[in-house]
């Protein structure tokens, strides 16, 4: 056989493409359907025909099988009918000893040739699919169906795509009568629902119609799948039919769907399902009975005594672990308590320390069990006066080798214990016990923890218990930055206000006159913003203005306009903005204060224009899109009166039309689009500019 790995193909083709055995879908990805000359791995593009022709030259001159079959044509005739990949398939067919004349036709792509060659090699009747109307995927489906011995000749039609053929052949392989529903009008998903419905005995005639969508069909099928009728039908046809017949009537009359499902599972697991013939057991209880039967344990007496199925599962686990199950098989224990007792017995621990349901709930039992498992002295906290969370905090301290006597006291709640434990573990010479005694909660103590070794001041005096944890959080953060907020705030400030004050002080802004709880955090933010810009904010430093109104007044002050006409809290922020924009637009004012609203692309466009020497004051507003900024700057660069169309309400495409019209002197087009109040001025301007 020709060694293609050493041939002239090697520089262009992956070696694994030449293997005889291949995965169809991997192979399909390697071939380019639209350009049959190459493999779709980047080695060939649609313009690489020179490479393909070179490979064809190698095929014509180096492949003896092809030359022997077609004779020496000196590079003419049939050689030019095939691309290299088709030649390769012909060569392989000759090597395999098959009749290549069946597929040595340029109508077949290389992929189709390969499917026919494989069929010939397997001794199949390839006339069923050796038709150029089939694509390679359809041929693949038909070939494998024939290889499986299926009678599919009547269904091998080009109008069915590969997915439809797959569903049809799947149904034929299961002996289903699908003749009535093998129509191209049904897509593959519809066929799947119909054929599966036939397989499970559904009456599909009412909904097996092309106009019923595949989603609706799937919904109908899934609804039937979960019905009692379907489950009973499946049971009747199970391998355990004889044992099913022993209580088939009971199933039909008394059992619900969940119970029938459990019986169905049992029939396939070689257990005595006659012990399930009691409809008083729920589906979950039947499940645990089945688990017991697998272990030759009849758990029905325990269920009859009142144990639930979870408790019985613990019993089965105890039997597996070979422990004395009588110790915990008592109705006074719930399933979780039973679990930790069983685990303690398995690991040979002293369960007498916690196996008392009157003293401990399962969470407390768990903490004591975990302590015994690690060899800790659990007597320190094995006391019902501690809840499970307190036990956990003491357990954590013991496991870290700390002196837990400092906080092992029921007067401390779990949060305080955790905070004290954390301080002892983090700072070996410090603990927060004194703050717990003073009345701080666990969360407050955790927020104070960073301050223990950073500041020598009276925490209890400056940060009292009246501050909530969120407030303490921000106070502590700024104290760690050497910014003492305590002189500016009180517990009436919320955490957002405290953050704004701290941020202002960090940036060197004096908020002494404005640290007032009457301002919310958004108002404080506007005050801080304009103080940073050096604007006199005394005009609107009034809680009557909301933050949005403060912003509009600040923008007006920054532009130097007279804000008195709209500086009134009765006007909404939107009304203020409209008034301010109208004034600024008429003055051609630059929107520098809105720079914080610019996107990166807008800033970049403005910077590029400024670098070209363009005065960008007309479009320095975040209201303008990138396209609008470009059109205004182009007009200014060409000396056009761009102010006549510099309005963010005008679309960029209209701006472009106006700009081009101005360049061409098309006054009518300009007047068609620009604001009518500028018409007279524009006409006058054009007359002045005319020679």
C-alpha positions as CSV (number, residue, x, y, z in Angstrom):
1,X,0.0,0.0,0.0
2,X,1.3,3.5,-0.8
3,X,2.9,5.2,2.1
4,X,1.2,8.6,1.9
5,X,3.0,9.9,5.0
6,X,6.2,9.9,3.0
7,X,4.7,11.2,-0.2
8,X,4.6,14.7,-1.6
9,X,1.3,15.2,0.3
10,X,3.0,15.4,3.7
11,X,3.8,19.1,3.8
12,X,0.1,20.0,3.2
13,X,-2.0,17.3,4.8
14,X,-2.2,16.0,8.4
15,X,-1.0,12.4,8.7
16,X,-4.0,11.2,10.5
17,X,-6.1,12.0,7.4
18,X,-4.7,9.0,5.6
19,X,-5.8,6.3,8.1
20,X,-8.3,3.8,6.8
21,X,-10.3,3.7,10.0
22,X,-11.7,7.1,10.9
23,X,-14.3,8.9,12.9
24,X,-16.9,10.2,10.4
25,X,-17.5,13.5,12.1
26,X,-13.8,14.2,12.6
27,X,-13.3,13.3,8.9
28,X,-16.2,15.6,7.9
29,X,-14.6,18.5,9.7
30,X,-11.3,18.0,7.9
31,X,-12.9,18.1,4.4
32,X,-14.0,21.4,2.9
33,X,-17.5,20.8,1.5
34,X,-17.4,23.9,-0.8
35,X,-13.8,23.3,-2.1
36,X,-13.3,19.6,-2.4
37,X,-9.6,20.0,-3.3
38,X,-8.4,20.3,0.3
39,X,-8.8,19.7,4.0
40,X,-10.3,22.4,6.2
41,X,-7.5,22.8,8.7
42,X,-5.9,26.0,7.3
43,X,-3.6,24.2,4.9
44,X,-5.8,25.2,1.9
45,X,-7.7,28.3,1.1
46,X,-10.0,28.8,-1.9
47,X,-7.1,30.7,-3.6
48,X,-4.6,27.9,-3.2
49,X,-5.2,26.2,-6.5
50,X,-1.6,26.3,-7.4
51,X,-0.8,24.0,-4.4
52,X,-3.7,21.7,-5.5
53,X,-2.4,21.6,-9.1
54,X,1.1,20.8,-7.7
55,X,-0.4,17.9,-5.7
56,X,-2.3,16.7,-8.8
57,X,1.0,16.7,-10.6
58,X,2.5,14.5,-7.9
59,X,-0.5,12.2,-8.2
60,X,-0.2,11.9,-11.9
61,X,3.5,11.1,-11.8
62,X,4.1,9.2,-8.6
63,X,1.0,7.1,-8.1
64,X,1.5,4.0,-10.1
65,X,-2.0,2.6,-9.5
66,X,-3.8,5.5,-11.1
67,X,-1.4,5.5,-14.0
68,X,-1.8,1.8,-14.6
69,X,-5.6,2.1,-14.5
70,X,-5.9,5.1,-16.8
71,X,-2.8,4.6,-18.9
72,X,-0.2,7.2,-19.7
73,X,-2.0,10.3,-20.9
74,X,1.0,12.6,-20.6
75,X,-0.8,15.0,-18.2
76,X,-3.9,15.2,-20.4
77,X,-7.4,13.7,-20.5
78,X,-8.8,12.0,-17.5
79,X,-6.0,13.2,-15.2
80,X,-7.5,16.7,-15.4
81,X,-11.0,15.4,-14.5
82,X,-10.1,14.8,-10.8
83,X,-8.5,16.8,-8.0
84,X,-5.8,15.2,-5.8
85,X,-8.2,14.0,-3.2
86,X,-10.4,12.2,-5.7
87,X,-7.3,10.7,-7.2
88,X,-6.4,9.5,-3.8
89,X,-9.7,7.7,-3.3
90,X,-9.4,6.1,-6.7
91,X,-5.9,4.9,-5.8
92,X,-7.1,3.5,-2.5
93,X,-10.0,1.7,-4.3
94,X,-7.6,0.1,-6.7
95,X,-5.4,-1.0,-3.8
96,X,-8.5,-2.4,-2.0
97,X,-9.4,-4.4,-5.1
98,X,-12.8,-2.8,-5.6
99,X,-14.5,-1.7,-8.8
100,X,-13.5,1.9,-8.8
101,X,-15.4,2.5,-12.1
102,X,-18.6,2.8,-9.9
103,X,-17.4,6.0,-8.3
104,X,-14.5,7.2,-10.6
105,X,-16.7,10.1,-11.7
106,X,-16.0,13.8,-11.2
107,X,-19.7,14.1,-10.1
108,X,-18.7,12.5,-6.8
109,X,-16.7,14.6,-4.3
110,X,-13.8,12.9,-2.5
111,X,-16.0,12.4,0.5
112,X,-18.7,10.7,-1.5
113,X,-16.1,8.5,-3.2
114,X,-14.8,7.4,0.2
115,X,-18.3,6.4,1.3
116,X,-18.8,4.3,-1.9
117,X,-15.3,2.8,-1.6
118,X,-16.0,1.7,2.0
119,X,-19.3,0.2,1.0
120,X,-17.6,-1.8,-1.8
121,X,-14.9,-2.8,0.5
122,X,-17.6,-4.2,3.0
123,X,-19.4,-6.0,0.1
124,X,-22.5,-3.8,0.3
125,X,-24.9,-3.0,-2.5
126,X,-23.7,0.6,-3.0
127,X,-26.2,1.1,-5.8
128,X,-28.6,2.1,-3.0
129,X,-26.6,5.3,-2.4
130,X,-24.1,5.7,-5.2
131,X,-26.0,8.7,-6.4
132,X,-24.5,12.3,-6.7
133,X,-27.8,13.6,-5.2
134,X,-26.8,12.2,-1.8
135,X,-24.2,14.2,0.2
136,X,-21.5,12.4,2.1
137,X,-23.4,12.4,5.4
138,X,-26.5,10.8,3.9
139,X,-24.2,8.2,2.3
140,X,-22.6,7.5,5.6
141,X,-26.0,6.9,7.3
142,X,-27.2,4.6,4.5
143,X,-23.9,2.7,4.4
144,X,-24.0,2.0,8.1
145,X,-27.7,0.9,7.9
146,X,-26.9,-1.5,5.1
147,X,-23.9,-2.7,7.1
148,X,-26.2,-3.5,10.0
149,X,-28.4,-5.6,7.8
150,X,-31.4,-3.3,7.7
151,X,-33.9,-3.2,4.9
152,X,-33.9,0.5,4.2
153,X,-33.9,0.6,0.4
154,X,-37.4,2.2,0.3
155,X,-36.2,5.0,2.7
156,X,-32.9,5.8,1.1
157,X,-34.1,8.9,-0.7
158,X,-32.2,12.2,-1.3
159,X,-35.1,14.2,0.0
160,X,-34.4,13.0,3.6
161,X,-31.4,14.8,5.2
162,X,-28.9,12.9,7.3
163,X,-30.7,13.6,10.6
164,X,-34.0,12.3,9.2
165,X,-32.3,9.2,7.9
166,X,-30.8,8.6,11.3
167,X,-34.2,8.7,12.9
168,X,-35.7,6.5,10.2
169,X,-33.0,3.8,10.4
170,X,-33.1,3.9,14.2
171,X,-36.8,3.0,14.1
172,X,-36.4,0.4,11.3
173,X,-33.7,-1.3,13.5
174,X,-36.3,-1.7,16.2
175,X,-38.9,-3.2,13.9
176,X,-41.3,-0.3,14.1
177,X,-43.9,0.2,11.4
178,X,-43.2,3.8,10.4
179,X,-44.2,3.7,6.7
180,X,-47.1,6.2,7.3
181,X,-44.8,8.8,8.9
182,X,-41.7,8.7,6.7
183,X,-42.4,11.9,5.0
184,X,-39.9,14.8,4.2
185,X,-42.5,17.1,5.7
186,X,-41.5,15.9,9.2
187,X,-38.2,17.2,10.5
188,X,-35.9,14.9,12.5
189,X,-37.2,16.0,15.9
190,X,-40.8,15.4,14.8
191,X,-39.8,12.0,13.5
192,X,-38.0,11.2,16.8
193,X,-41.2,12.0,18.8
194,X,-43.5,10.0,16.5
195,X,-41.2,7.0,16.3
196,X,-40.6,6.9,20.1
197,X,-44.3,7.3,20.6
198,X,-45.0,4.3,18.4
199,X,-42.3,2.4,20.3
200,X,-44.0,2.8,23.7
201,X,-47.5,2.1,22.3
202,X,-48.9,5.6,22.1
203,X,-51.7,6.5,19.7
204,X,-49.8,9.1,17.7
205,X,-52.4,9.5,15.0
206,X,-54.0,12.6,16.6
207,X,-50.8,14.7,16.7
208,X,-48.4,13.1,14.1
209,X,-49.0,15.8,11.6
210,X,-46.5,18.2,9.9
211,X,-48.3,21.3,11.1
212,X,-47.7,20.3,14.8
213,X,-44.4,21.7,15.8
214,X,-41.6,19.5,17.1
215,X,-41.8,21.4,20.4
216,X,-45.5,20.6,20.8
217,X,-44.8,17.0,19.9
218,X,-42.1,16.7,22.5
219,X,-44.4,18.2,25.1
220,X,-47.2,15.7,24.3
221,X,-44.7,12.8,24.3
222,X,-43.1,13.9,27.7
223,X,-46.5,14.2,29.3
224,X,-47.4,10.6,28.3
225,X,-44.0,9.4,29.4
226,X,-44.8,10.4,33.0
227,X,-48.2,8.8,33.1
228,X,-49.3,5.7,35.0
229,X,-50.5,4.1,31.7
230,X,-47.0,4.2,30.2
231,X,-45.2,2.9,33.3
232,X,-47.6,-0.1,33.6
233,X,-47.1,-0.8,29.9
234,X,-43.4,-0.9,30.3
235,X,-43.7,-3.1,33.4
236,X,-45.8,-5.6,31.5
237,X,-43.1,-5.9,28.8
238,X,-40.2,-6.2,31.3
239,X,-38.1,-9.3,31.7
240,X,-39.7,-9.9,35.1
241,X,-43.1,-10.4,33.6
242,X,-44.0,-13.4,35.7
243,X,-43.3,-11.7,39.0
244,X,-45.1,-8.6,37.8
245,X,-48.2,-10.7,37.1
246,X,-48.3,-11.7,40.8
247,X,-49.7,-8.3,41.7
248,X,-50.4,-6.6,38.4
249,X,-54.0,-5.8,39.4
250,X,-52.8,-4.1,42.6
251,X,-50.5,-1.9,40.5
252,X,-53.2,-0.9,38.2
253,X,-55.7,0.0,41.0
254,X,-53.8,1.2,44.0
255,X,-50.2,2.3,43.3
256,X,-49.3,5.9,42.2
257,X,-46.7,6.8,39.7
258,X,-43.8,7.1,42.1
259,X,-44.6,3.6,43.5
260,X,-44.8,2.1,40.1
261,X,-41.4,3.7,39.2
262,X,-39.8,2.0,42.2
263,X,-41.4,-1.3,41.3
264,X,-40.0,-0.9,37.8
265,X,-36.6,-0.2,39.2
266,X,-36.8,-3.3,41.4
267,X,-37.8,-5.6,38.5
268,X,-34.5,-4.8,36.8
269,X,-32.4,-5.4,40.0
270,X,-33.2,-9.0,40.8
271,X,-35.1,-8.4,44.0
272,X,-38.3,-10.0,45.3
273,X,-40.8,-7.4,44.2
274,X,-43.7,-9.3,45.9
275,X,-42.5,-7.6,49.1
276,X,-43.5,-4.3,47.6
277,X,-47.1,-5.3,47.1
278,X,-48.3,-2.9,49.7
279,X,-49.6,0.4,48.6
280,X,-49.3,1.8,52.1
281,X,-45.6,2.3,51.5
282,X,-44.7,5.5,49.7
283,X,-42.3,5.6,46.7
284,X,-39.4,6.7,48.9
285,X,-40.2,3.9,51.4
286,X,-40.3,1.4,48.6
287,X,-36.9,2.6,47.5
288,X,-35.3,1.9,50.9
289,X,-37.1,-1.5,51.0
290,X,-35.4,-2.3,47.7
291,X,-32.0,-1.2,49.1
292,X,-32.6,-3.5,52.1
293,X,-33.6,-6.5,49.9
294,X,-30.3,-6.1,48.1
295,X,-28.6,-6.6,51.4
296,X,-31.0,-9.4,52.4
297,X,-32.5,-7.2,55.1
298,X,-36.2,-6.8,55.4
299,X,-36.7,-3.2,56.7
300,X,-40.5,-3.3,56.4
301,X,-41.0,-3.9,60.2
302,X,-39.1,-0.7,61.0
303,X,-41.2,1.3,58.6
304,X,-44.3,-0.2,60.2
305,X,-43.1,0.9,63.6
306,X,-43.0,4.5,62.5
307,X,-39.4,5.0,61.3
308,X,-39.2,7.2,58.2
309,X,-37.2,6.1,55.1
310,X,-34.2,8.4,56.1
311,X,-33.9,6.8,59.5
312,X,-34.0,3.3,57.9
313,X,-31.2,4.4,55.5
314,X,-29.1,5.1,58.6
315,X,-29.9,1.6,59.8
316,X,-28.7,0.1,56.5
317,X,-25.6,2.1,56.8
318,X,-25.0,0.8,60.3
319,X,-25.4,-2.8,59.1
320,X,-22.9,-2.1,56.3
321,X,-20.5,-0.7,59.0
322,X,-21.1,-3.7,61.2
323,X,-22.1,-1.6,64.3
324,X,-24.8,-2.3,67.0
325,X,-27.8,-0.6,65.4
326,X,-29.9,-1.2,68.5
327,X,-28.1,1.7,70.1
328,X,-29.7,4.3,67.9
329,X,-32.7,2.6,66.3
330,X,-35.1,4.4,68.7
331,X,-37.9,6.7,67.6
332,X,-36.6,9.4,70.0
333,X,-33.7,10.1,67.6
334,X,-34.2,11.9,64.4
335,X,-32.3,10.8,61.3
336,X,-29.5,13.3,61.7
337,X,-28.9,12.4,65.4
338,X,-28.9,8.7,64.3
339,X,-26.3,9.5,61.7
340,X,-23.8,11.0,64.1
341,X,-24.3,8.2,66.6
342,X,-23.8,5.6,63.9
343,X,-20.6,7.4,62.8
344,X,-19.4,7.5,66.4
345,X,-19.9,3.8,66.8
346,X,-18.2,3.1,63.5
347,X,-15.1,5.1,64.7
348,X,-15.3,3.6,68.2
349,X,-15.8,7.0,69.9
350,X,-17.4,7.5,73.3
351,X,-20.9,8.3,72.1
352,X,-22.2,8.5,75.7
353,X,-20.9,12.1,75.7
354,X,-23.5,13.2,73.2
355,X,-26.0,10.4,72.5
356,X,-28.8,12.0,74.5
357,X,-31.6,13.5,72.4
358,X,-33.1,15.3,75.5
359,X,-29.9,17.4,75.9
360,X,-28.5,17.8,72.4
361,X,-29.9,18.5,69.0
362,X,-28.2,17.0,66.0
363,X,-26.0,20.2,65.4
364,X,-24.7,20.0,69.0
365,X,-24.1,16.3,68.6
366,X,-22.1,17.0,65.4
367,X,-19.8,19.5,67.2
368,X,-19.1,17.0,70.0
369,X,-18.6,14.2,67.5
370,X,-16.1,16.3,65.5
371,X,-14.2,17.2,68.7
372,X,-13.9,13.5,69.7
373,X,-12.8,12.7,66.2
374,X,-9.9,15.1,66.6
375,X,-9.0,14.0,70.2
376,X,-10.0,17.3,71.8
377,X,-11.2,17.7,75.4
378,X,-14.9,18.1,74.5
379,X,-15.9,18.2,78.2
380,X,-15.2,22.0,78.0
381,X,-18.1,22.5,75.7
382,X,-20.2,19.3,75.9
383,X,-22.9,21.1,77.8
384,X,-26.4,21.9,76.7
385,X,-26.0,25.5,77.9
386,X,-24.0,26.1,74.8
387,X,-25.8,26.2,71.5
388,X,-24.2,24.6,68.4
389,X,-22.6,27.8,67.1
390,X,-21.1,28.5,70.5
391,X,-19.8,24.9,70.6
392,X,-18.3,25.5,67.1
393,X,-16.4,28.6,68.3
394,X,-14.9,26.8,71.3
395,X,-14.1,23.8,69.1
396,X,-12.2,26.1,66.7
397,X,-10.2,27.5,69.6
398,X,-9.3,24.1,71.0
399,X,-8.2,22.9,67.5
400,X,-5.9,25.9,67.3
401,X,-4.4,25.3,70.7
402,X,-5.9,28.5,72.3
403,X,-6.9,29.1,75.9
404,X,-10.7,28.9,75.3
405,X,-11.4,29.6,78.9
406,X,-11.2,33.3,78.0
407,X,-14.5,33.1,76.1
408,X,-16.0,29.8,77.0
409,X,-18.9,31.4,78.8
410,X,-22.6,31.1,77.9
411,X,-22.9,34.9,78.4
412,X,-21.1,35.5,75.1
413,X,-23.1,34.7,72.0
414,X,-21.5,32.8,69.1
415,X,-20.6,36.0,67.2
416,X,-18.8,37.5,70.2
417,X,-17.0,34.1,70.8
418,X,-15.9,34.0,67.2
419,X,-14.6,37.6,67.3
420,X,-12.6,36.9,70.5
421,X,-11.2,33.7,69.1
422,X,-10.2,35.5,65.9
423,X,-8.4,38.3,67.8
424,X,-6.6,35.7,69.9
425,X,-5.5,33.7,66.8
426,X,-4.6,36.9,64.9
427,X,-2.9,38.8,67.7
428,X,-1.6,36.4,70.3
429,X,-1.3,39.1,73.0
430,X,-4.7,40.6,72.4
431,X,-8.3,39.7,72.7
432,X,-11.6,41.5,72.3
433,X,-13.1,40.1,75.5
434,X,-13.3,43.6,77.1
435,X,-15.3,44.9,74.1
436,X,-17.7,41.9,74.4
437,X,-18.1,42.8,78.1
438,X,-18.7,46.4,77.1
439,X,-21.6,45.4,74.9
440,X,-20.3,45.2,71.4
441,X,-21.8,42.6,69.2
442,X,-19.7,40.0,67.3
443,X,-20.0,41.8,64.0
444,X,-19.0,45.2,65.6
445,X,-16.0,43.5,67.2
446,X,-14.9,42.0,63.9
447,X,-14.9,45.4,62.3
448,X,-12.9,46.9,65.2
449,X,-10.3,44.1,64.9
450,X,-8.0,46.1,62.4
451,X,-7.7,48.9,64.9
452,X,-6.4,47.0,67.9
453,X,-2.7,47.6,67.0
454,X,-2.9,50.6,64.7
455,X,-4.3,53.4,66.9
456,X,-3.7,54.4,70.5
457,X,-7.0,56.0,71.2
458,X,-10.1,55.1,73.2
459,X,-12.2,53.0,70.8
460,X,-15.0,52.7,73.3
461,X,-15.2,56.5,73.7
462,X,-14.9,57.4,70.0
463,X,-16.7,54.5,68.4
464,X,-19.5,53.6,70.7
465,X,-21.8,50.6,70.6
466,X,-24.4,52.7,69.0
467,X,-22.6,52.5,65.7
468,X,-23.7,49.6,63.5
469,X,-21.1,47.3,61.9
470,X,-21.3,48.9,58.5
471,X,-20.6,52.4,60.0
472,X,-17.7,51.0,62.0
473,X,-16.3,49.3,58.8
474,X,-15.8,52.7,57.0
475,X,-14.6,54.5,60.2
476,X,-12.0,51.7,60.6
477,X,-10.9,51.9,57.0
478,X,-10.2,55.6,57.1
479,X,-8.6,55.4,60.6
480,X,-6.1,52.9,59.1
481,X,-5.3,55.7,56.5
482,X,-4.7,58.2,59.4
483,X,-8.0,60.0,58.7
484,X,-10.0,60.4,61.9
485,X,-13.7,60.7,61.0
486,X,-14.9,60.6,64.5
487,X,-14.8,64.4,64.9
488,X,-17.1,64.9,61.9
489,X,-19.7,62.2,62.4
490,X,-22.2,60.7,64.8
491,X,-24.3,57.5,64.8
492,X,-27.0,59.3,62.8
493,X,-24.9,59.2,59.7
494,X,-25.3,56.1,57.6
495,X,-22.4,54.2,56.1
496,X,-22.7,55.9,52.7
497,X,-22.6,59.3,54.2
498,X,-19.5,58.3,56.3
499,X,-17.9,57.0,53.1
500,X,-18.4,60.4,51.3
501,X,-17.0,62.4,54.2
502,X,-14.0,60.1,54.4
503,X,-13.4,60.2,50.7
504,X,-13.5,64.0,50.7
505,X,-11.0,64.3,53.6
506,X,-8.8,61.8,51.9
507,X,-8.7,64.1,48.8
508,X,-8.0,67.2,50.9
509,X,-11.5,68.7,50.8
510,X,-12.7,70.5,53.9
511,X,-16.3,69.4,54.5
512,X,-16.5,71.0,57.9
513,X,-19.4,73.3,57.0
514,X,-21.3,70.6,55.2
515,X,-20.9,67.6,57.5
516,X,-24.6,67.5,58.3
517,X,-26.8,64.5,58.5
518,X,-29.5,66.5,56.7
519,X,-27.6,65.9,53.4
520,X,-27.9,62.4,52.0
521,X,-24.9,60.6,50.5
522,X,-25.8,61.7,46.9
523,X,-26.1,65.4,47.9
524,X,-22.7,65.1,49.8
525,X,-21.2,63.6,46.6
526,X,-22.3,66.6,44.5
527,X,-21.0,69.0,47.2
528,X,-17.7,67.2,47.2
529,X,-17.5,67.2,43.4
530,X,-17.9,71.0,43.0
531,X,-15.6,71.8,46.0
532,X,-12.9,69.8,44.1
533,X,-13.6,72.0,41.1
534,X,-13.3,75.1,43.1
535,X,-16.9,76.2,42.7
536,X,-18.7,78.3,45.3
537,X,-21.5,76.0,46.3
538,X,-23.1,78.2,49.0
539,X,-25.8,79.1,46.4
540,X,-27.4,75.6,46.5
541,X,-26.0,74.1,49.7
542,X,-29.5,73.5,50.9
543,X,-31.2,70.2,51.6
544,X,-34.2,71.4,49.7
545,X,-32.3,70.6,46.4
546,X,-31.9,67.0,45.6
547,X,-28.5,65.7,44.2
548,X,-29.7,66.0,40.5
549,X,-30.8,69.6,41.0
550,X,-27.4,70.4,42.7
551,X,-25.6,69.0,39.7
552,X,-27.5,71.3,37.3
553,X,-26.9,74.3,39.4
554,X,-23.2,73.5,39.7
555,X,-22.9,73.1,35.9
556,X,-24.6,76.4,35.4
557,X,-22.2,78.1,37.9
558,X,-19.2,76.5,36.2
559,X,-20.3,78.0,32.8
560,X,-20.6,81.4,34.4
561,X,-24.2,81.9,33.5
562,X,-26.9,83.5,35.7
563,X,-28.5,80.6,37.4
564,X,-31.1,82.7,39.3
565,X,-33.9,82.0,36.7
566,X,-33.8,78.3,37.4
567,X,-32.2,78.1,40.9
568,X,-35.4,77.1,42.6
569,X,-36.2,73.8,44.2
570,X,-39.7,73.9,42.6
571,X,-38.1,73.2,39.2
572,X,-37.2,69.6,38.5
573,X,-33.7,68.6,37.6
574,X,-34.9,67.8,34.0
575,X,-36.4,71.3,33.7
576,X,-33.1,72.8,35.0
577,X,-31.1,70.8,32.5
578,X,-33.3,71.9,29.5
579,X,-33.0,75.6,30.5
580,X,-29.2,75.3,31.0
581,X,-28.7,73.5,27.7
582,X,-30.7,76.1,25.8
583,X,-28.6,78.9,27.2
584,X,-25.3,77.1,26.7
585,X,-26.2,76.0,23.2
586,X,-27.0,79.5,22.1
587,X,-23.7,80.7,23.5
588,X,-21.7,77.8,22.0
589,X,-20.5,76.8,25.4
590,X,-18.0,74.0,26.0
591,X,-19.3,71.2,28.2
592,X,-16.1,70.7,30.1
593,X,-17.8,69.8,33.3
594,X,-19.5,66.8,31.6
595,X,-16.1,65.3,30.7
596,X,-16.6,62.7,33.4
597,X,-19.5,61.4,31.3
598,X,-17.5,61.0,28.1
599,X,-16.7,57.5,26.9
600,X,-13.1,56.7,26.0
601,X,-13.9,56.7,22.3
602,X,-15.5,60.2,22.6
603,X,-12.5,61.6,24.4
604,X,-10.1,60.0,21.8
605,X,-12.1,61.6,18.9
606,X,-12.0,65.0,20.6
607,X,-8.3,64.7,21.3
608,X,-7.6,63.7,17.7
609,X,-9.5,66.8,16.5
610,X,-7.6,69.1,18.8
611,X,-4.3,67.6,17.6
612,X,-5.4,68.7,14.1
613,X,-5.9,72.3,15.3
614,X,-9.7,72.2,15.5
615,X,-11.6,74.2,18.1
616,X,-13.9,71.5,19.4
617,X,-16.0,73.6,21.7
618,X,-19.2,73.0,19.6
619,X,-19.1,69.2,20.3
620,X,-17.6,68.9,23.7
621,X,-20.6,67.3,25.2
622,X,-21.3,63.7,26.2
623,X,-24.6,64.0,24.4
624,X,-22.9,63.8,21.0
625,X,-22.2,60.4,19.5
626,X,-18.9,59.5,17.8
627,X,-20.4,60.1,14.4
628,X,-21.8,63.5,15.4
629,X,-18.5,64.6,16.8
630,X,-16.7,63.5,13.6
631,X,-19.2,65.5,11.4
632,X,-18.9,68.6,13.4
633,X,-15.1,68.4,13.5
634,X,-15.0,67.8,9.7
635,X,-17.1,70.9,9.1
636,X,-15.0,73.1,11.4
637,X,-11.8,71.7,9.8
638,X,-13.1,72.8,6.3
639,X,-14.1,76.3,7.6
640,X,-17.8,75.6,7.4
641,X,-20.4,77.2,9.8
642,X,-20.8,73.9,11.7
643,X,-22.7,75.7,14.5
644,X,-25.8,75.5,12.3
645,X,-26.0,71.7,12.6
646,X,-24.1,71.2,15.9
647,X,-27.1,69.9,17.8
648,X,-27.1,66.4,19.5
649,X,-30.7,66.0,18.4
650,X,-29.7,65.9,14.8
651,X,-28.7,62.5,13.6
652,X,-25.1,62.1,12.3
653,X,-26.3,61.0,8.9
654,X,-28.3,64.3,8.6
655,X,-25.2,66.2,9.8
656,X,-23.2,64.5,7.0
657,X,-25.8,65.5,4.4
658,X,-25.8,69.1,5.6
659,X,-22.0,69.3,5.7
660,X,-21.7,68.0,2.2
661,X,-24.4,70.4,1.0
662,X,-22.5,73.3,2.6
663,X,-19.3,72.2,0.8
664,X,-21.2,72.1,-2.5
665,X,-23.1,75.3,-1.9
666,X,-26.4,73.5,-1.9
667,X,-28.4,76.0,0.1
668,X,-31.7,74.3,-0.3
669,X,-30.5,71.1,1.2
670,X,-29.0,72.9,4.2
671,X,-32.2,74.9,4.8
672,X,-34.2,71.7,4.5
673,X,-32.6,70.3,7.7
674,X,-31.3,73.0,10.0
675,X,-33.4,74.7,12.6
676,X,-35.7,77.3,11.1
677,X,-34.6,80.0,13.6
678,X,-31.2,80.0,11.9
679,X,-32.5,80.3,8.4
680,X,-32.1,84.0,8.0
681,X,-28.6,84.1,9.5
682,X,-27.4,81.3,7.3
683,X,-28.7,82.9,4.1
684,X,-27.1,86.2,5.1
685,X,-23.8,84.4,5.9
686,X,-23.8,82.7,2.5
687,X,-24.4,86.1,0.8
688,X,-21.6,87.7,2.7
689,X,-19.2,84.9,1.7
690,X,-20.2,85.0,-1.9
691,X,-17.7,87.0,-4.0
